[in-house]
Amino acid sequence: MNRLARRTARGRRDGVRYVLTAAACAVASIGAHAGDFSVGVGAGVDRAKVDCVAAYPCDRGSAHAKLFVGYQPVPNVELQALAFDAGHFDGGDTSPLGTPFGGRFKASGVGLAAGYRWGFAPDWSLKGQLGVASVRTRFDYAAPFGGDASETTTQPLLGLSLAWQVAPRVKLSLDYDETRFKVYTTHGSLRMFGLAAQFAF
């Protein structure tokens, strides 16, 4: 019985060592890929779905800029925090009494997203991401009206990125981002398309 007990105890210790060793190897393997942080900047053109009214210019196109920080917890999966300024758009709205008025929309926001990157060729990859954004929209009334109105709303955030690995820690990409905006009774899509550079460290 003592010999059997000693063998059982030794087997348990060996099992514990095996489990601990396997766990340590798993953590080390994840750690080798984890901690991959990156920062990036991007700019390009965008388009917002704004209404147009008579006797006031209508321009749904503008330019945007964005700044983002990424973290890769495991290979191919990336978490991203971003801030963007979508520029301004000219359009208008209608009051509850039916009076049309014109003005300028300005949209900006911050967001969080999670994405998956697929490497389909050497140095080339495609990433899709999904998240949520806090979008602030401001509307400046045109003469003869005065003042402004602003609203901040929570909106879905979608993204698609085609990237080229130009150096071990540098990517250049074509990015498409889409969210929505709202102020007063105006609400619609906001689409951004442009170039970005991402630097890992």
C-alpha positions, 0 to 999 in steps of 0.5 A: 500500500505504501509503495502504491501510495508513493507511486500515486503521489509521484504520478500526481506530481508528474501530472501537475508538472506537466500541466504547469509546463504546458500552461507555461508554454501556452502563455509564452506562445501567446506572449510571443505574439501579444503586446503588439501595439501600433499607432497609425494616421490616415486621411482621405475623402468622405461623404455624408447623407445630408438633405438639401434645401433650396436657396442654399448650397449643398455639398455632401463631400468633404475630407477627413483625418483619423488617428488610431491605436491598435493592439494585437492580443493574438495573431490576426486579431486586432483591437483598435481605438480611433478618433476622426474628424470628418470635416464639414458638409453643406445642407439643410433641414426643415423645422417642425413648422415646415420652414426650410433652413440651410447650414453647415454640418460638422462631424467628428467622433471616437470609437472602439472596434475589433477586427480580424486580419487575413493574410492572403498573399506575401506582404498583403492582408485584408482586415474587417472590423466592427465596433461602436463610435460616439459621433458628435454632429454640429449644425451651424445655421446660415443667415438669416438664422443664427446659432447652432445645434449639436448632438452626440449619439452612439453609432455602429462602426464598420471598417475594411482595410487592404494593407501592404507590409512595406517593412517589418513594422510598417503597413500602408493601407487603403481604408474604408470606414462607415458610421452614422451621424444625427443632429436635429432631424437630420440623420444618415450615413457617413462614409470615409475612404482614404490612405493610412500608415500604421507603425507597430512597436 
